[in-house]
Amino acid sequence: MTTHPVAQPTEVLAGLIERVTFHNPDSGFCVLRAKARGHRDLVTVIGHAATISAGEWITASGEWGNDRTHGQQFRAKFLRSSAPTSLEGIEKYLGSGMIRGIGPVYARKMVKVFGEKVFDIIEAEPDRLREVEGIGAVRARRITDAWAEQKIIREIMVFLHSHGVGTARAVRIYKTYGTDAIQVMTENPYRLARDIRGIGFKTADAIAMKLGIEKTAMIRVRAGISFALTEATGEGHCGLPTEELMPLTVELLDVPLDLLRTALDLELGDGTVIADTVGETACVFLAGLYRAEQVIAERLRRLVAGKLPWLYIDPDKAIPWIEEKTGLALAESQTMAVRLALLSKVLVITGGPGVGKTTIVKSILRILAAKGVNLLLCAPTGRAAKRMTEATGFEAKTIHRLLEVNPKGGGFKRDADNTLECDLLVVDETSMVDVMLMQALMKAVPPSSALLIVGDIDQLPSVGPGQVLADIIASGAVPVVRLTEVFRQAAQSRIITSAHRINQGLIPDLSRPQDTSDFYFVEANTPEVAVERIVELVKTRIPARFALDPIRDIQVLCPMNRGGVGARWLNIELQAALNPAGDKKVERFGWTFAPGDKVMQIENDYDKEVYNGDIGYIDAVDLDAGELSASFDGRSVSYMFGELDTLVPAYAATIHKSQGSEYPAVVIPVMTQHYTMLQRNLLYTGVTRGKKLVVLVGQKKAVAIAVKNASGRRRWSKLDEWLQARPVDRAALVER
């Protein structure tokens, strides 16, 4: 007799949440302990929920399973929660931290005053909440707002569930669109793939199918084209060659090529995407990026063609004057750069560490300030702006702050209609600036102003699309000073000489230095040994020998996030070694946060004025109020526990995240396991982040792989062609 595997039956479970063991508000994943109907003991329920609190009543459908470590669990595919009705549930619910500033104490007071009618009071008579001792107007408003939000969330979740959207995906959809979720889903479910991190095209496609959209529907095929191009921007491209885009999209959609050509024609007709060439290669661009590169080129050309905003300054008088003021004798290359800057409307200064970029910029600024020239300085990150301020003595702002970002919409107040007020704008760390940010900056520069672009072209390109600095330099449309001479004092630093060797494709000296040095190589041939040595270096050896604080002065920088010697695993190990959590800790999003922890902001938050890559230190964790406070550059910033998805521990970070920063000491694991990321510009960028000390930990073979790999992936962009402002010589481009 043949036996067939029996499918696990779907069961329904209902009960009161006793405790939320874990909840990740970003993904909605949760582990609950519940008093369930028909079960004597508490049961463990695993599922997803947009918001979930102790005291709520849940109805879940799913199946039972046995976990080797945790025992029997109910795995819910669909999970619906509703407001509690028992006094015990109501008190648990209100005291669970769902409302900022309301903990168990206030929950008890509210239940004591209003009993089971407390939710009716919140909804119908919110003013009466002030009858509870300690609840004023602000706290009362928080309570009513939180309650209204919970109600809307439940309605949206019911709609999404009814269309076969599992709770995990429903949570992400709600988090992105809020109260517009139902409308967006009904009109165009393919927006999900474009708008929601973690929902790929295939997930949006599956949802669209459940909503009745056909496989060959034009809305689907058109969405597939935009999605393929959007994916390419994640690798830095502004567009893709047509011969790459078409097969990529056919594979993604599983539709005939003819249908795809029709869809592409419609997308081109609507202006969603634009066809053009890069050199001889036919490409398709996302319209926003295509136009952004055009705007940058047009504005730069207009600036270059304009007249200087200051009266003629004689370099032969200005240079001796600044040398006397600073007590520094400028080298010939520096003199040439200063001379050119005083006479140029737009100038690029590029070069590696120790070549005197800062001295040149400082000299230019002091000369112009003495002549009453109105100066503005900016950099892409807060850390880079702070370094610029310290190095030049002139205030520098982040580009976002300079352009006066609108916290609500994310746009900028400074633009073509409301330009910046300056005679000279200086942009530092320009290699980090992507196409969209450069476009916003160029729109805001007044046509009368001069522009000084400073950066290191050999560092990693921007995380976002484009290669702005490289394209400006390659175009030949703007005067460029490329500094290569390393000055005598800088040449005594092994950090600087090693960085320049790496940049030239030569392996740095990895032998053990005879005397105290600022650059070391520590051998470690396995990931386990590497992790052990890194922890020992950060915790004990470097602090003892160099008198540096292990948390505030030493930064571990990794080629990648994942893997045994990636930033994620090293954060866990270093946090346990340097700042083991006591009682005052909160666990959210797979991380533990405790006072004393070093953390990094991973998204721009315009309200809090903390930005992607900013590093702070946790001051306090208030478990009752559900709040955490952290200091960023001496400024205290408050986070509700539900907002902690924007923070991660920062004992270790990726080299990409370190762009624009300097640290007293840097420790960099370089292992063959990082093979896919071992590139010359990555190692060069990592090494140049260290001010006083750099330690490479790993294998000599891995260092050699990184140094030899200068390829990096070509980025498809057209800015250099736009900047040339003349018909492109196709033959010359092919030869080049």
N, C-alpha and C positions, 0 to 999 in steps of 0.2 A: 504494500500500500504506500502510495506517495504522500508524503506530508509536506504541506506548504507553510512557510513562516506566517504566523498570525500577526497582523498589524496591531500595534499597541492601541487599545481603545482610548478615545478622548473622554476624559472625565471632567466633571464640573465640581469645583470646590468653593465653598462660601464660608466666610468667617471674619472675625475681628482681628485687626493687626495689633499684636501685643508690642512688637518692637521692629524698627527698621534697622536691620543689622548693617546693611550697606546700600547706598543709593548714589548712582552717578547721574546727576541731572543733565549732563551733556548727552549721554547715550540713553539714559533712562533705566539702565540695568540696575536691578535691585534684588536684595536678599532679605526676605521678610520672615518673621516668626509670628504665626497666627493661631488664634483659638478657632479651630474649624469645626463646623457642624459634623457630628458623628465621630469625632476624634477626641479621645480623652486627654492625650498629651498635646503640647504645642507642636505644630508642623512647620517645616521650612518650605517656603515658597520662593521660587526663582522666576523672575520675569522682567518686564520693562514697564515703566510708568513715568509720565511727564513730571508729576509731583506725587509724592506719597508720604503719608504721615501715620505715626502710631495713632490708634483709635479709630481709623477709617474702617468701613466695612468693604470687603473685597469679594468679587465674584470672578473666578478664574476658570478657564478651560485649558486643559493640557493633559499631561500624563505623569505618572509616578516613575521615578528612577532612583537607582542606588549609586551614590558617590562613594568611592573607596575611602576617602578621608572623612566626609561629612555625613555619611549614612543616607537614609531615605529623604528624598526631596520631591516636591511637586513642581514640575517644570511647566510654567504657564506660557502658552502661545498668545493668548488674549487675556488681558487683566483689566478689570473695570473696578474703579473704587467709587464709593459714595460716602457722603457725610455720615458720621456716627450718630446714633440715636440714644444710646445709654449714657448716663452721667459719667461712668468710668471712661467710655470711649471719647466723649466730648472733652473731658479734661486732658486725656492723653493727646488728643488731636491738637488742641489749642497750645499745649505745652511742648509740642514736638519740635519747635523751631521753625515752623512754616511761616510765621509772621515775625519779622525783624523786631527785636526788643521784647517779645513776649515769650517768657519761659514758663516752667512749671508753677512758679509763685503766682504770676498774674492769671494763669489758666485756672488755678484753684479759686482765686478771688472772683473771677468772672462766673464760674459755675455756682459758687456760693450765693452770689447776688441774683443770678437769672435762672439757674437750674437748667432744665431741658429746653427752655425757650431761648437760650443764648443765641442760636443761629437766626431765629426769627427777629430778635432784637438787632443783630448786626445788619440784617437785610432791610428791615422795615423801619426801625427806629434807632439808627446809629448814634444819634445824639445822647441816648440813654446810657451808652457805654461809659460816659463820664461819671456815672453814679458809682463806678468801681473806684476805690481808693487808688490813686497813683496813675490813673488813665486820664491824660489830658487830650487836647485837640489833636496833636500830632500823632500820638499813639492810637487814638480812636480812628483816625483816617487810615493809618497803616493797616489796621484790622479790617476795615470795610473794603479797602482796595484789594487786600490779599484774598478775602472771601469771594469777591466778584471775579477775580482772576481764576480761582479754583473752579467756579461754576462754568465759566466759558471753556476752560480746558476740558471739562467733562463732556460738554456738548460736542466739541470738535472730535474728541476721541471716539465718541459713539458713531459719528459720521464716518470717520476713517475705518473703524472696525467693520462697519456695515458694507464697506467696499473692499473687504478682504485685506486691508492693510494691517499687518501685525503691529503689536504695541510698540516694539522697538523702533520701527520706521515711523510710526505715527508720532512718537515723541520728537524725533528729529524734524519732522514736517512742522509740528506745532512750534518748536523752538525757533524755526526760521521765519515763518509767516505770521505767527501769533493769530490774531482774530480773523485774518484774511485767508487762513489755511483752506477752508472749504471752497471758497471762490477760486483760488489758484488751482486746486486739484481738479475742479470741474472744468475750468477753461483750458488749461494746458498742463497736464501732469509732467511733461518733459522739462518744465522749468525746475523740477526737483533736482535733476542731474546737474543743471547749470548752477543752481543756487546753494545746494546743501552739501557741505563737506561730508564725505562718508557715504553719500548715496550716489552710486555710479549710474551710468546710462542704463545698464541692464536692470537695475532695481526700478528705476523710473519707468522703464519699458514694461516690466511685469505688472506694475500698478496700472499703467495705461491699458494693457490688455484686459485687466479685470474691469476697467471702466468701459470696455467695449471698443477700443480703438484698434483698427485693423493693422496688420503687419506692414502692408504697403501704403498705408495712409500717408499723405504728403506731409502732414504735421510731424509725423514720426521721422521720415527720411530727412526732412529739413533740419529737425532738431539734432539728428545724428551728425550732420556736417559741422554745425556750430560746436557740438560737444567734442568732436575730434580735434578741432582747432583750439578749443579751450584747454583740452588736455595738453596740447603742445606748449601752451604758455607756461605750464608748470615746469617745463624744461628750458624756459627762457626764450622761446621763439615768439615772434610777432605774427608769423604765418607759416605755411608749409608748402613745399613744392607740390604742384597738382598731382604729379605722378606718385607722390607718397600719400597724399590725402585720399585719393580715390580708392585704391585697394584697401587702405586702412578703414575707410567708412563702409565699403562693401562687406568686409569681414565683420564689422561691428553690427551691421543691420541685417545681413543675409537677404539682400534684395538685389534685383538685376542692376547692372551698371547703367543701362539706359534710364531707368527710373531715377537713379542717383544724379545723372547728368541733368535731367529735368528739374530735380530738386535744387541742384546747384545753380541752374539758370534763374530759378525763382528767388533764391537767396541773394544772388547777384543783383537781380532786378529790384529787390526791396532794399538793397544797400546794406544788408546785414553782414555780408562778407564782400570783399573786393578782390578782383583779379589783377595782378600786375607781375612784373618780372623782378628778380634779383639777379643782376648780371644777365646771363643768357637763360636763366631758369624761370619757367612759368610758375607762379606761386598764387596761393589764395590766402588772404589776410582777414582776420577779424577787423571789422570796420573801425572800431574804437581805437585799436592799436595802430592801424594804418594811418588814420588821421592824426593821431598823437605824434607820430614821427614826422609827418608833414608840418605840423604846427611848430615843433621844436626847430626844424630846419629853417622854416620861413622866418621865425623870430630871431634866430641866431644870425641869419644872413642880413636881416634888417639892422640888427645891432652893429654888426661888423661894418656896415656901410655908413653908419652915422658918424657924427663928429664927437670928439672928446668932450665930456661934460665939465672938464676943468681947463683953465688957461694953461698954455704951454709951460711945462716945468723943465728946466735945463738939467738933464741927468748929470752933466759934468760938475754941477754945483750941488745937486741934491745928494749924490752918492757920498762925496767926502763929508757932507753935513751929517748924514745918518751914521757913517762910520765913527765920527767923533762922538755922536750922541750915545751910541751903543757900546763903544769901545771895541768893536769887532771890525777886523779888516776883511772885506768881502773878497772872495775868490773871483777869478775871471768869469766863471760860469754864472755865479750869483750876480755879479755886476751886470752881465748881459741880460739876465732875467729881470732885474729891477729896471734897467733902462727900457726894455721892451714893454714892461707893464705900465710905465709912466706915459708911453706913447701909443698904446694899443687900446682900442675900444673893447675888444674881447681877446683874452689870452688863456692858454692852457699851460699849467705847470705840472709836470709829472715826473716821478722818480721814486726810488725805493727809500729805505731807512738810511739815515746818516749822510744824505746828499745835500742837506741844507734847505729843504723846502720851507720849513718853519721860519728860518732866519730871513729868507727872501720875503715871505708874506708879511712878516712883522716889519721889515724895513719899508716895504711898499706902503703899508697901512700908516706907519708913523710919518712918512713923508707927506702923504695925502692929507692926513689929519691936521698936520701943521699948516696946510694950505686951505683948511676949512672945508674939505671935501666931505660930503655926507656918506658915511660908510654903513653897510649892513653885512653881517657875517652869518652863515648858516651851514649846517651839516645834516645828514639824513637821520642820525640817532642822537638821543640825549647825551650819551657818553661821548660821542664824537664832538658834539657842540661844546661840552664841558672841557674837553681836552683842548679844543681850539681857543676857548676863552683863556685858559691857563697859559697856553703857549704864546699868545699874541698880546694879551693884556686888553683886548677889545671884546665886548660882549658878543657871544655867538648864540644863536637860537637853533632849535630843530627847524627843518623846513616846514613841518606841519604848524609849528607855533608861529613862525614868521608869516606864513600865509593865512594865519588866524582860522584854523579849522573850525567848522561848525559841528559841535558835539553830536547833534541830533542826526543830521543828514550825512555827515562825513565830507561834505563839500568845503570849499574855501571861500572866505569873505574877500580875500585879496585875489583879484583876477584882472582881466583886460579892462574892465570898467572901473576898477578900484585898485590901481597899481600901487606897488611899494613906493615909499618915499626915500630914494637914495640916488647918489651919483655913482656909487660903485657897489656891486653885490659880489661877495666872495663866497663860493661854494666849496667846501672841503669834503674829502672822502667821496668824490663824485663817482668812483667806480661802483659804489653801492646804490646809486640812484637809478631806478628803472624808468621806462618810457612814460608811464602815466604820471609819476611824480615830477619828472623833468618837464613834461608838458605844462602841468599846473604852475610850476615855478617860472617857466619862460613866459607864460601868459601874464604873470604879475610883475615882470621886470619892465619898468618904463622904457620906452624907446630911447630916451635921452641918456640912460644909465650905461655905465661900463660894466663888464662882467669878467671876473677872474675865476677860472675853474681849476681846482687843485685836486690831485688824486694820484693813486698808484695804479697804472694800467695793468701791472702784472699780478695784482691781487685777484681774488675771485670776482667774477662779474656779479651784478645785482641778483637777488633772489627772484625778483619779478622779471617780466619779459623785457628783452632788448639788451643792448650793450652800448649804452649811451656814450660813456667816456671813450671807449675803443673806437666807436664809429666817428665821433667828432675828430679824434686824432687822425684816423685813417683817411678822412675826407680831404684833408689838406685845405679846408675852407677857412680855418682859424689858425693864427700863429701859435706854435707849440714850442715850449722849452722843455726838452727832455734831459733831466739831470742824471748823470751816471757816476760822477766823481765822488767817492766816499772820502770824507775829510779825516785828517789824521787822528783826531780825538775819537771819532766814531769808529775808525778802523781798529782801535784797540779793543773793541767789543767783539767777542766771538759770536754774539747773537747777530750782529750786523754783517760780519764777514760770512757767517754761515748762510744767512738769508740771501746774500748776493751770490754765493756759490750755487745755492739751490736754483736761483733764478737763471743762472748761466748754464744749468744742466749738469753741474758738477756736484758730486757727493760731498757734503761738509765733513770736516775733520771729526770723526767719531771716537778718536783715541782719548784715553783718560788724560785730562790736563795735569801738568806738573804742579802748578800753583792753583790758588782759588780762581775760578773762572765764572763766566755768566752763562756758559753753554755746556751741557753734559749729555752723554748718551748712556743709558742704563739698559743692559741686555736683558731680554725676557723672551724665551722661545715658545711659551704656551700662554693662552689667555689667562689661565689660573695664576701663573707666576706673575704675569703683567699686572693683574688686578692687585695681587698681594703687594707687589713693589710700589705701585702707585699709591696705595693706601699708606704704606710705610713712609714714603717720601713726603706726602702731604701732611700726615699726622705728626711725624717725628723728625725725620732727617733734615728737611728743608727748614722748618722752624728753629731747630737747634743750631744749625750752621749759619743761617742767614738772618736770624732774629725776625722772621716774618710770621704774621698771624695765619694759622692754617685755613681759617674760614674766609677772612676778609682780604688777604693778600695773595693767596694761591688759587689759581684757576686751572682746572683740568679741562682740556679741549680735545674733543674726539673727532676723527674723520666722519663718523656716522653715529646715529642714535641707537640702532639696534645691535644685537650681538653681545657676546660675553665681555668684550672690552668697549662696548658702546656707551654713550652718555647715560642711557637709562639705567643699565645695570650698575655702572660706577656711582651714580647718584645714590642708589640704595646702599651700596657698600660704604661710601664716604659719609653719608648721613649717619649710619649706625656707628661708625668709628669716631666721628667728630662731634656729633650732637645727638646722642641717644635721647629719644623722647621720654619725658616724665608723664605725670598725670594730665597736665594741661596740653592735650594734643587733640587734633581733629583728623580723621581719616576721610578723605574725599578723592574721587576720581583715580583711585589706585595709588595715591600718595599719602604719606603722613606729614602733617604740618605741625611744628611745635616752636615755641619761643626760641630764638637764637638761630633758626634755620636760615640759610641763604636761599633766596628764591628768585626766579626770573619771570617777568611778565611775557606772555607769548602771543598776545593780541593787542592792537592799539585800543586804548580806552580813553576817549577824548574827554569824558566826564571826569574821570579820576586824574587825568593828565599823566597817565603812565603808558608807556609805549612798548611795542614788541622789542624784546631784547634788554629792557631795563632790569637792572639787578637791585634787589632790596633785601632787607633782613627783618624777620618776624619779631615784633616786640611783644605781642600778647595774643593769647587765644581765650576768648570769653565764651565758655560753653553754654552759659545760661542765655546770653543774648544771641548766640549763633553768629558771632562776629570775630574776625581776626584783623589785627592791625600790623602793618609793616612799614618800615622806613625806606624811602627811596631818596637818596641824596639828602638825608636829614629831614625830609618831609613825610609826615605820617599819612598813610593811605589806609582806608578801612574797606574790608571785604566781607560780605555775607558769606556763610559757608557755601551757599548755592552758586557763588561766583568764583569759587576756587578752581574752576576749570581753566581759568586764564593764568594760573600760577603753576609753576613746576619747581621742584628743588633745583638749585643751580650750582651745586658743588662741582658738577661736570656739565658741560654744554657742548654743542657741536661747533666746529670751526666756523661754519656758515653764520651761526648766531653771534659769533664774537666780532664780526666785521665792525670796524669803526671804534673798537675798544682797545684799551691797553691795560695790562695787569702787572703788578710788581713781579709776580712769578707765574710761569705757565708750564704745565706738565702735559705732554702730548703722547698718547699711545700711538705707535705706528707698527701695525701688525699685518702679516700677509692676509689675515682674515678680512681686512678692510679693502681687499684688492680692487673692488669696483670703484672705490672712492679715492684710491691713491693717485693723486695728480699733483704735478709740480706747483700749480698756483694754490692748491689747497694747503700743502705743507708750507709753502712760502708765507701764505696769509697767517697760518697758525704760529709760525716762528716769530713773525714780526709783531705779534700781540704782546710779547714779553718785554718788559722794561729793564728789569734787573737780572732775571734768571729765566732760562729755558731748559727744560729737561725732556729729552725724547726717551720714551720707554718702549722697547720692542726688539725688532729684528733688523739687522743691517740690510738684509735682503729687501725688506719692505721699504726702507728709506731709499734704496737704490731704485726700486720700482717707481716710487713716487717722483723722484728726481728726473728719471728718464721719460716719464709720461707727460709730455707737454701738449698732448693733443687737445684735451678738453673737447666738448662737442661744439661744432659750429652752430651759431645761433642765426636763424633766418630773420634778418632785419634789413631795412632799406634806408635807414637814416643817413648812412655815409653817402649814398647816391643822391638823396634829396639835397644834402648839403653842398654837393658839387655844383649845383645850380647851372649845369650845362648838360647838353645831351651826353649820355653815357657812352664812352668808347667801348663798344662790346668786345672788340678784339683784344684791347688792352686788358679788359677785365678777365678774359679767358686766360691770357698769358700770365696775369698776376696770380 
